[in-house]
């Protein structure tokens, strides 16, 4: 049986039970969960195996790549710059990045970039992966790219491109790469073990991922065998020219090995943040309140950063989604605690968010990446947090 390590404050024992249940019933291999309430940790747990190949255990300081949960950290940087007056979310992106004006994009405001409304989910010509990891060639390709829908008329999840788009504006405005800005302005003041661009010497602490494929690949079964509510999505997955596929095929080759040291060392502000659950929960705690004397955004700036910008059918995910300027907002199919929650999920199961109404922040990181199908792990932990608050 997996041994669970760490601490839980009185009243939050249901979270420990749910965390153990994830290993017993839901297949977790190595994972961590952290909850802050009113600026202090009330849950900090970890357990399992960080590397199934070697048997290396998951320890207090194990780092985990969290895929798109990284976007919450990147959005935070943009809003910090906005509160300082260095970035106007209603100004055209081209004000800060002149080359971006090409191909009819001169009037796209920064707000649309953050909220997935710019229509830049894919590239007409994918960029070689090595060039994408080098940053500047991908930024140049996106600056030249035509929007794939009329900007501002629809929203669709910019799964990969969002990081270079928002990150290039951060770089232009601050004079620092997104990874450097995060390290200087967020990680250092809060003492966070979280990186966008893994420094040399940290690789031995990173957990290795295991990818679990769905039991049934719906793209291979007859259409009449696909549940009706999933048929539109499955049709899109079968179509190589759909936004659902093209959004994740912006590099050549399209598949990216996120266990690769080269990929982990690059800065991909949409998808390769690496750190602890503790770090993400602490970052969100410093967004909604003060943590050891540090607060990242004022209450006014936070309200502006988390107000709804778009909602409805997502042109890429083909399900309802809601976004503020950078953060995911709660929906029926998004396991956040309440209507004021904001944060971001990550591919295969990771989740980090804040709930200002309850003064709670949450982060779950894991190395078993579940593709498609049901994944009860994060939702069960969130349910346990909810029970602990009543």
C-alpha beads as a LAMMPS data file, in Angstrom:
LAMMPS data file: protein, C-alpha beads

390 atoms
389 bonds

1 atom types
1 bond types

-500.0 500.0 xlo xhi
-500.0 500.0 ylo yhi
-500.0 500.0 zlo zhi

Masses

1 110.0

Atoms # bond

1 1 1 0.000 0.000 0.000
2 1 1 1.204 3.510 -0.849
3 1 1 2.437 5.501 2.136
4 1 1 1.102 9.047 2.339
5 1 1 3.444 11.689 3.744
6 1 1 2.823 15.230 4.912
7 1 1 0.400 17.098 7.128
8 1 1 -3.301 17.897 7.309
9 1 1 -4.859 20.479 9.613
10 1 1 -7.792 19.413 11.825
11 1 1 -10.997 19.382 9.791
12 1 1 -9.279 18.563 6.501
13 1 1 -8.922 14.823 7.107
14 1 1 -11.335 14.072 4.208
15 1 1 -8.661 15.322 1.817
16 1 1 -6.148 12.799 3.146
17 1 1 -8.724 10.026 2.738
18 1 1 -9.520 11.105 -0.840
19 1 1 -5.812 11.352 -1.669
20 1 1 -5.251 7.788 -0.455
21 1 1 -8.336 6.659 -2.376
22 1 1 -6.766 8.025 -5.567
23 1 1 -3.923 5.530 -5.167
24 1 1 -6.142 2.635 -4.112
25 1 1 -9.013 3.015 -6.586
26 1 1 -8.051 5.536 -9.268
27 1 1 -4.576 4.384 -10.252
28 1 1 -2.395 7.244 -9.045
29 1 1 1.309 6.396 -9.196
30 1 1 2.949 9.492 -7.731
31 1 1 1.156 12.665 -6.702
32 1 1 0.907 15.636 -4.367
33 1 1 -1.921 17.847 -3.157
34 1 1 -1.745 21.130 -1.302
35 1 1 -4.476 23.394 0.062
36 1 1 -4.067 26.857 1.553
37 1 1 -6.741 28.608 3.589
38 1 1 -6.475 32.237 4.611
39 1 1 -2.827 32.378 3.609
40 1 1 -1.561 29.276 5.393
41 1 1 -1.231 25.624 4.370
42 1 1 -3.898 23.276 5.740
43 1 1 -3.108 20.286 3.490
44 1 1 0.343 19.322 2.214
45 1 1 0.491 15.674 1.141
46 1 1 2.545 13.557 -1.221
47 1 1 3.162 9.905 -1.931
48 1 1 3.883 7.172 -4.448
49 1 1 6.589 6.767 -7.044
50 1 1 8.240 9.588 -8.982
51 1 1 9.867 7.299 -11.551
52 1 1 8.307 3.916 -12.257
53 1 1 11.413 2.871 -14.196
54 1 1 13.778 3.210 -11.251
55 1 1 11.376 3.075 -8.308
56 1 1 12.492 6.529 -7.135
57 1 1 9.953 7.638 -4.500
58 1 1 7.957 10.849 -4.619
59 1 1 9.365 13.074 -1.875
60 1 1 8.454 16.424 -0.392
61 1 1 10.613 18.192 -2.992
62 1 1 9.677 16.187 -6.099
63 1 1 8.922 18.461 -9.058
64 1 1 6.187 17.705 -11.580
65 1 1 5.472 19.106 -15.032
66 1 1 1.887 20.404 -14.928
67 1 1 1.120 21.079 -18.613
68 1 1 -1.509 23.831 -18.996
69 1 1 -1.772 24.544 -15.282
70 1 1 1.267 26.670 -16.228
71 1 1 -1.129 29.123 -17.877
72 1 1 -2.314 30.323 -14.474
73 1 1 1.240 31.398 -13.623
74 1 1 1.652 33.143 -16.977
75 1 1 -1.676 34.962 -16.665
76 1 1 -0.567 36.160 -13.233
77 1 1 2.529 37.770 -14.759
78 1 1 0.434 39.648 -17.307
79 1 1 -1.902 40.995 -14.628
80 1 1 0.983 42.076 -12.427
81 1 1 2.317 44.110 -15.354
82 1 1 -1.162 45.514 -15.970
83 1 1 -1.537 46.640 -12.362
84 1 1 1.849 48.369 -12.574
85 1 1 0.647 50.321 -15.615
86 1 1 3.195 48.696 -17.912
87 1 1 0.542 46.766 -19.876
88 1 1 -2.904 47.954 -20.967
89 1 1 -5.152 44.984 -21.643
90 1 1 -7.378 47.094 -23.890
91 1 1 -4.483 48.354 -26.015
92 1 1 -3.612 46.597 -29.282
93 1 1 -1.046 43.837 -28.907
94 1 1 0.846 45.578 -31.719
95 1 1 1.515 48.529 -29.409
96 1 1 3.986 46.301 -27.571
97 1 1 4.821 43.892 -30.393
98 1 1 4.737 45.836 -33.689
99 1 1 5.324 42.810 -35.928
100 1 1 2.081 41.300 -34.607
101 1 1 0.047 43.778 -36.693
102 1 1 0.655 41.694 -39.846
103 1 1 -2.176 39.871 -41.613
104 1 1 -5.063 41.869 -40.177
105 1 1 -4.112 41.718 -36.505
106 1 1 -3.363 45.395 -35.878
107 1 1 -6.431 45.968 -33.712
108 1 1 -6.464 42.792 -31.599
109 1 1 -6.317 43.897 -27.956
110 1 1 -4.267 42.113 -25.329
111 1 1 -7.486 41.114 -23.572
112 1 1 -8.488 38.928 -26.552
113 1 1 -5.081 37.268 -26.582
114 1 1 -5.431 36.326 -22.914
115 1 1 -9.018 35.091 -23.296
116 1 1 -8.482 32.863 -26.346
117 1 1 -10.385 35.110 -28.759
118 1 1 -7.585 36.006 -31.198
119 1 1 -8.146 33.103 -33.623
120 1 1 -4.474 32.117 -33.501
121 1 1 -4.904 28.540 -32.323
122 1 1 -2.779 27.079 -35.107
123 1 1 -0.197 27.887 -37.762
124 1 1 -0.575 27.503 -41.516
125 1 1 3.013 26.264 -41.500
126 1 1 4.150 24.469 -38.312
127 1 1 7.526 25.480 -36.911
128 1 1 10.349 22.931 -36.462
129 1 1 10.374 21.841 -32.836
130 1 1 13.944 23.005 -32.278
131 1 1 12.963 26.488 -33.479
132 1 1 9.911 26.515 -31.223
133 1 1 12.078 25.670 -28.211
134 1 1 14.394 28.539 -29.162
135 1 1 11.429 30.966 -28.767
136 1 1 12.049 33.698 -31.345
137 1 1 11.209 31.694 -34.508
138 1 1 7.844 30.696 -33.042
139 1 1 7.082 34.259 -31.959
140 1 1 7.891 35.438 -35.485
141 1 1 5.660 32.770 -37.028
142 1 1 2.739 33.790 -34.812
143 1 1 3.285 37.465 -35.586
144 1 1 2.964 36.656 -39.296
145 1 1 0.032 34.240 -38.935
146 1 1 -3.476 35.179 -40.136
147 1 1 -6.320 34.678 -37.647
148 1 1 -8.346 31.538 -38.295
149 1 1 -11.592 33.268 -37.336
150 1 1 -12.571 36.916 -37.037
151 1 1 -10.945 37.960 -33.739
152 1 1 -13.385 38.784 -30.985
153 1 1 -16.307 36.868 -32.542
154 1 1 -15.584 33.492 -30.939
155 1 1 -13.242 31.861 -28.477
156 1 1 -11.256 28.656 -28.772
157 1 1 -8.614 27.219 -26.499
158 1 1 -5.146 28.247 -27.709
159 1 1 -3.591 25.192 -26.075
160 1 1 -0.031 25.584 -27.355
161 1 1 0.188 28.998 -29.029
162 1 1 -1.131 30.939 -26.011
163 1 1 2.187 30.682 -24.197
164 1 1 4.281 32.208 -26.965
165 1 1 1.642 34.859 -27.688
166 1 1 1.204 36.065 -24.111
167 1 1 4.832 35.345 -23.254
168 1 1 6.173 37.497 -26.086
169 1 1 4.145 40.449 -24.835
170 1 1 5.497 39.877 -21.320
171 1 1 9.008 39.787 -22.779
172 1 1 8.524 42.964 -24.804
173 1 1 6.989 44.887 -21.910
174 1 1 9.238 43.720 -19.069
175 1 1 12.499 43.176 -20.944
176 1 1 12.684 39.695 -19.414
177 1 1 11.661 36.282 -20.680
178 1 1 8.527 34.904 -19.010
179 1 1 10.576 32.335 -17.093
180 1 1 12.946 35.008 -15.807
181 1 1 10.084 37.347 -14.887
182 1 1 8.331 34.568 -12.971
183 1 1 11.541 33.647 -11.136
184 1 1 12.268 37.250 -10.155
185 1 1 8.811 38.624 -9.409
186 1 1 6.790 35.643 -8.145
187 1 1 8.955 32.649 -7.230
188 1 1 11.663 34.571 -5.358
189 1 1 9.397 36.727 -3.125
190 1 1 7.227 33.730 -2.227
191 1 1 9.952 31.079 -2.100
192 1 1 8.246 28.960 -4.748
193 1 1 9.695 25.744 -6.111
194 1 1 8.276 26.317 -9.601
195 1 1 9.994 27.011 -12.911
196 1 1 9.093 27.921 -16.475
197 1 1 12.325 26.724 -18.033
198 1 1 13.968 24.208 -15.707
199 1 1 17.417 25.340 -14.497
200 1 1 20.404 23.082 -14.957
201 1 1 20.884 20.735 -12.025
202 1 1 17.187 20.385 -11.153
203 1 1 16.380 17.506 -13.515
204 1 1 16.946 14.736 -10.956
205 1 1 14.044 16.068 -8.885
206 1 1 11.508 15.906 -11.742
207 1 1 9.008 13.060 -11.782
208 1 1 8.673 11.061 -14.990
209 1 1 5.236 10.793 -16.548
210 1 1 3.292 7.675 -17.426
211 1 1 0.631 8.058 -20.109
212 1 1 -2.541 6.027 -19.775
213 1 1 -4.516 5.685 -22.976
214 1 1 -8.304 5.358 -22.885
215 1 1 -9.637 1.806 -22.748
216 1 1 -11.537 2.458 -25.975
217 1 1 -10.246 4.761 -28.730
218 1 1 -13.478 6.365 -29.903
219 1 1 -11.878 7.496 -33.159
220 1 1 -11.626 3.867 -34.258
221 1 1 -15.205 2.725 -33.596
222 1 1 -18.232 3.198 -35.890
223 1 1 -19.955 6.531 -35.452
224 1 1 -23.186 4.881 -34.309
225 1 1 -21.245 3.332 -31.409
226 1 1 -20.059 6.729 -30.162
227 1 1 -22.266 8.302 -27.469
228 1 1 -24.315 11.021 -29.140
229 1 1 -23.022 13.766 -26.847
230 1 1 -19.435 12.971 -27.960
231 1 1 -19.959 12.607 -31.702
232 1 1 -19.027 16.171 -32.627
233 1 1 -15.766 15.930 -30.666
234 1 1 -14.911 12.512 -32.077
235 1 1 -15.555 13.757 -35.625
236 1 1 -13.143 16.620 -34.941
237 1 1 -10.486 14.253 -33.566
238 1 1 -10.770 12.219 -36.763
239 1 1 -10.294 15.290 -38.954
240 1 1 -6.632 16.365 -39.195
241 1 1 -7.751 19.821 -40.362
242 1 1 -10.017 20.509 -37.374
243 1 1 -9.054 23.163 -34.839
244 1 1 -9.101 20.378 -32.222
245 1 1 -6.129 18.736 -33.976
246 1 1 -4.380 21.739 -35.487
247 1 1 -4.168 23.518 -32.131
248 1 1 -1.777 20.797 -30.952
249 1 1 0.158 20.467 -34.211
250 1 1 1.972 23.817 -34.297
251 1 1 5.421 22.188 -34.248
252 1 1 7.076 19.729 -36.612
253 1 1 6.936 17.009 -35.373
254 1 1 3.695 17.837 -33.534
255 1 1 4.320 15.512 -30.596
256 1 1 6.496 16.989 -27.852
257 1 1 8.295 14.787 -25.326
258 1 1 7.756 16.722 -22.114
259 1 1 10.059 14.332 -20.236
260 1 1 12.920 15.475 -22.465
261 1 1 15.541 17.594 -20.645
262 1 1 15.714 19.841 -23.707
263 1 1 11.953 20.522 -23.594
264 1 1 11.955 21.034 -19.840
265 1 1 14.811 23.548 -20.085
266 1 1 12.976 25.622 -22.709
267 1 1 10.371 28.241 -21.781
268 1 1 6.887 27.159 -22.856
269 1 1 4.615 29.408 -20.781
270 1 1 1.488 27.542 -21.899
271 1 1 2.557 24.069 -20.998
272 1 1 5.883 23.203 -19.354
273 1 1 5.815 24.745 -15.893
274 1 1 7.543 22.393 -13.464
275 1 1 7.166 22.563 -9.711
276 1 1 5.421 21.352 -6.597
277 1 1 1.738 21.383 -5.715
278 1 1 2.804 23.451 -2.717
279 1 1 4.234 26.160 -4.966
280 1 1 1.087 26.554 -7.074
281 1 1 -1.240 26.601 -4.070
282 1 1 0.979 29.216 -2.440
283 1 1 1.028 31.364 -5.596
284 1 1 -2.769 31.379 -5.779
285 1 1 -2.941 32.127 -2.032
286 1 1 -0.835 35.229 -2.678
287 1 1 -3.289 36.270 -5.398
288 1 1 -6.334 36.279 -3.124
289 1 1 -4.625 37.431 0.072
290 1 1 -1.330 38.031 1.789
291 1 1 1.153 35.195 2.303
292 1 1 4.043 35.953 4.638
293 1 1 3.821 39.631 3.744
294 1 1 3.526 39.098 -0.038
295 1 1 0.446 39.800 -2.154
296 1 1 0.717 39.565 -5.938
297 1 1 -2.382 41.555 -6.961
298 1 1 -4.492 44.119 -5.138
299 1 1 -8.172 43.258 -4.583
300 1 1 -9.158 45.655 -7.373
301 1 1 -6.645 44.203 -9.819
302 1 1 -7.715 40.679 -8.882
303 1 1 -11.369 41.464 -9.558
304 1 1 -10.463 42.767 -13.020
305 1 1 -8.210 39.776 -13.702
306 1 1 -10.894 37.229 -12.847
307 1 1 -14.020 38.753 -14.383
308 1 1 -15.584 36.705 -17.169
309 1 1 -14.456 37.657 -20.675
310 1 1 -15.967 34.789 -22.709
311 1 1 -18.248 31.833 -22.193
312 1 1 -20.058 29.319 -24.358
313 1 1 -18.993 26.759 -26.906
314 1 1 -15.235 26.535 -27.347
315 1 1 -14.122 26.333 -30.991
316 1 1 -11.280 23.942 -30.142
317 1 1 -12.553 21.839 -27.242
318 1 1 -16.136 21.846 -28.609
319 1 1 -17.580 22.008 -25.095
320 1 1 -18.714 24.974 -23.003
321 1 1 -15.827 26.902 -21.471
322 1 1 -15.435 30.157 -19.534
323 1 1 -12.366 32.347 -19.339
324 1 1 -11.327 35.561 -17.722
325 1 1 -8.309 37.308 -19.203
326 1 1 -6.101 34.248 -18.774
327 1 1 -7.716 32.113 -16.093
328 1 1 -10.228 29.300 -16.495
329 1 1 -13.468 29.940 -14.633
330 1 1 -15.775 27.354 -13.123
331 1 1 -18.249 25.450 -15.301
332 1 1 -20.369 22.360 -14.755
333 1 1 -17.590 20.159 -16.193
334 1 1 -14.704 21.925 -14.433
335 1 1 -14.148 20.728 -10.837
336 1 1 -13.650 24.058 -9.081
337 1 1 -15.269 24.763 -5.727
338 1 1 -17.624 27.629 -6.454
339 1 1 -18.688 30.411 -8.827
340 1 1 -15.876 32.746 -7.782
341 1 1 -13.155 30.150 -8.434
342 1 1 -10.439 30.761 -11.009
343 1 1 -7.355 28.829 -12.032
344 1 1 -6.316 26.322 -14.646
345 1 1 -6.365 22.621 -15.420
346 1 1 -3.497 20.747 -17.027
347 1 1 -3.429 17.869 -19.487
348 1 1 -4.153 14.505 -17.977
349 1 1 -5.259 15.582 -14.509
350 1 1 -3.324 18.421 -12.871
351 1 1 -5.316 21.314 -11.421
352 1 1 -4.610 24.526 -9.520
353 1 1 -7.097 27.240 -8.544
354 1 1 -8.231 29.782 -5.990
355 1 1 -11.650 30.320 -4.454
356 1 1 -11.733 33.838 -2.984
357 1 1 -15.183 33.290 -1.472
358 1 1 -13.817 30.605 0.881
359 1 1 -10.253 31.960 1.118
360 1 1 -9.036 28.641 -0.274
361 1 1 -6.461 27.680 -2.890
362 1 1 -5.776 24.194 -4.202
363 1 1 -3.208 22.356 -6.293
364 1 1 -2.927 18.742 -7.376
365 1 1 0.025 17.409 -9.377
366 1 1 0.583 13.850 -10.570
367 1 1 2.631 11.766 -12.993
368 1 1 -0.114 9.456 -14.313
369 1 1 -1.455 11.348 -17.314
370 1 1 -4.909 10.022 -18.171
371 1 1 -5.927 10.600 -21.772
372 1 1 -9.658 10.828 -22.482
373 1 1 -12.284 8.973 -20.497
374 1 1 -13.151 9.514 -16.864
375 1 1 -10.613 10.898 -14.409
376 1 1 -12.024 11.206 -10.902
377 1 1 -8.822 12.126 -9.093
378 1 1 -8.816 15.937 -8.973
379 1 1 -12.600 16.100 -8.665
380 1 1 -12.582 13.741 -5.672
381 1 1 -9.972 15.893 -3.932
382 1 1 -11.958 19.058 -4.629
383 1 1 -15.079 17.376 -3.250
384 1 1 -13.133 16.503 -0.105
385 1 1 -11.998 20.114 0.275
386 1 1 -15.599 21.225 -0.139
387 1 1 -16.711 18.828 2.624
388 1 1 -13.936 20.101 4.867
389 1 1 -15.218 23.660 4.527
390 1 1 -18.768 22.851 5.691

Bonds

1 1 1 2
2 1 2 3
3 1 3 4
4 1 4 5
5 1 5 6
6 1 6 7
7 1 7 8
8 1 8 9
9 1 9 10
10 1 10 11
11 1 11 12
12 1 12 13
13 1 13 14
14 1 14 15
15 1 15 16
16 1 16 17
17 1 17 18
18 1 18 19
19 1 19 20
20 1 20 21
21 1 21 22
22 1 22 23
23 1 23 24
24 1 24 25
25 1 25 26
26 1 26 27
27 1 27 28
28 1 28 29
29 1 29 30
30 1 30 31
31 1 31 32
32 1 32 33
33 1 33 34
34 1 34 35
35 1 35 36
36 1 36 37
37 1 37 38
38 1 38 39
39 1 39 40
40 1 40 41
41 1 41 42
42 1 42 43
43 1 43 44
44 1 44 45
45 1 45 46
46 1 46 47
47 1 47 48
48 1 48 49
49 1 49 50
50 1 50 51
51 1 51 52
52 1 52 53
53 1 53 54
54 1 54 55
55 1 55 56
56 1 56 57
57 1 57 58
58 1 58 59
59 1 59 60
60 1 60 61
61 1 61 62
62 1 62 63
63 1 63 64
64 1 64 65
65 1 65 66
66 1 66 67
67 1 67 68
68 1 68 69
69 1 69 70
70 1 70 71
71 1 71 72
72 1 72 73
73 1 73 74
74 1 74 75
75 1 75 76
76 1 76 77
77 1 77 78
78 1 78 79
79 1 79 80
80 1 80 81
81 1 81 82
82 1 82 83
83 1 83 84
84 1 84 85
85 1 85 86
86 1 86 87
87 1 87 88
88 1 88 89
89 1 89 90
90 1 90 91
91 1 91 92
92 1 92 93
93 1 93 94
94 1 94 95
95 1 95 96
96 1 96 97
97 1 97 98
98 1 98 99
99 1 99 100
100 1 100 101
101 1 101 102
102 1 102 103
103 1 103 104
104 1 104 105
105 1 105 106
106 1 106 107
107 1 107 108
108 1 108 109
109 1 109 110
110 1 110 111
111 1 111 112
112 1 112 113
113 1 113 114
114 1 114 115
115 1 115 116
116 1 116 117
117 1 117 118
118 1 118 119
119 1 119 120
120 1 120 121
121 1 121 122
122 1 122 123
123 1 123 124
124 1 124 125
125 1 125 126
126 1 126 127
127 1 127 128
128 1 128 129
129 1 129 130
130 1 130 131
131 1 131 132
132 1 132 133
133 1 133 134
134 1 134 135
135 1 135 136
136 1 136 137
137 1 137 138
138 1 138 139
139 1 139 140
140 1 140 141
141 1 141 142
142 1 142 143
143 1 143 144
144 1 144 145
145 1 145 146
146 1 146 147
147 1 147 148
148 1 148 149
149 1 149 150
150 1 150 151
151 1 151 152
152 1 152 153
153 1 153 154
154 1 154 155
155 1 155 156
156 1 156 157
157 1 157 158
158 1 158 159
159 1 159 160
160 1 160 161
161 1 161 162
162 1 162 163
163 1 163 164
164 1 164 165
165 1 165 166
166 1 166 167
167 1 167 168
168 1 168 169
169 1 169 170
170 1 170 171
171 1 171 172
172 1 172 173
173 1 173 174
174 1 174 175
175 1 175 176
176 1 176 177
177 1 177 178
178 1 178 179
179 1 179 180
180 1 180 181
181 1 181 182
182 1 182 183
183 1 183 184
184 1 184 185
185 1 185 186
186 1 186 187
187 1 187 188
188 1 188 189
189 1 189 190
190 1 190 191
191 1 191 192
192 1 192 193
193 1 193 194
194 1 194 195
195 1 195 196
196 1 196 197
197 1 197 198
198 1 198 199
199 1 199 200
200 1 200 201
201 1 201 202
202 1 202 203
203 1 203 204
204 1 204 205
205 1 205 206
206 1 206 207
207 1 207 208
208 1 208 209
209 1 209 210
210 1 210 211
211 1 211 212
212 1 212 213
213 1 213 214
214 1 214 215
215 1 215 216
216 1 216 217
217 1 217 218
218 1 218 219
219 1 219 220
220 1 220 221
221 1 221 222
222 1 222 223
223 1 223 224
224 1 224 225
225 1 225 226
226 1 226 227
227 1 227 228
228 1 228 229
229 1 229 230
230 1 230 231
231 1 231 232
232 1 232 233
233 1 233 234
234 1 234 235
235 1 235 236
236 1 236 237
237 1 237 238
238 1 238 239
239 1 239 240
240 1 240 241
241 1 241 242
242 1 242 243
243 1 243 244
244 1 244 245
245 1 245 246
246 1 246 247
247 1 247 248
248 1 248 249
249 1 249 250
250 1 250 251
251 1 251 252
252 1 252 253
253 1 253 254
254 1 254 255
255 1 255 256
256 1 256 257
257 1 257 258
258 1 258 259
259 1 259 260
260 1 260 261
261 1 261 262
262 1 262 263
263 1 263 264
264 1 264 265
265 1 265 266
266 1 266 267
267 1 267 268
268 1 268 269
269 1 269 270
270 1 270 271
271 1 271 272
272 1 272 273
273 1 273 274
274 1 274 275
275 1 275 276
276 1 276 277
277 1 277 278
278 1 278 279
279 1 279 280
280 1 280 281
281 1 281 282
282 1 282 283
283 1 283 284
284 1 284 285
285 1 285 286
286 1 286 287
287 1 287 288
288 1 288 289
289 1 289 290
290 1 290 291
291 1 291 292
292 1 292 293
293 1 293 294
294 1 294 295
295 1 295 296
296 1 296 297
297 1 297 298
298 1 298 299
299 1 299 300
300 1 300 301
301 1 301 302
302 1 302 303
303 1 303 304
304 1 304 305
305 1 305 306
306 1 306 307
307 1 307 308
308 1 308 309
309 1 309 310
310 1 310 311
311 1 311 312
312 1 312 313
313 1 313 314
314 1 314 315
315 1 315 316
316 1 316 317
317 1 317 318
318 1 318 319
319 1 319 320
320 1 320 321
321 1 321 322
322 1 322 323
323 1 323 324
324 1 324 325
325 1 325 326
326 1 326 327
327 1 327 328
328 1 328 329
329 1 329 330
330 1 330 331
331 1 331 332
332 1 332 333
333 1 333 334
334 1 334 335
335 1 335 336
336 1 336 337
337 1 337 338
338 1 338 339
339 1 339 340
340 1 340 341
341 1 341 342
342 1 342 343
343 1 343 344
344 1 344 345
345 1 345 346
346 1 346 347
347 1 347 348
348 1 348 349
349 1 349 350
350 1 350 351
351 1 351 352
352 1 352 353
353 1 353 354
354 1 354 355
355 1 355 356
356 1 356 357
357 1 357 358
358 1 358 359
359 1 359 360
360 1 360 361
361 1 361 362
362 1 362 363
363 1 363 364
364 1 364 365
365 1 365 366
366 1 366 367
367 1 367 368
368 1 368 369
369 1 369 370
370 1 370 371
371 1 371 372
372 1 372 373
373 1 373 374
374 1 374 375
375 1 375 376
376 1 376 377
377 1 377 378
378 1 378 379
379 1 379 380
380 1 380 381
381 1 381 382
382 1 382 383
383 1 383 384
384 1 384 385
385 1 385 386
386 1 386 387
387 1 387 388
388 1 388 389
389 1 389 390
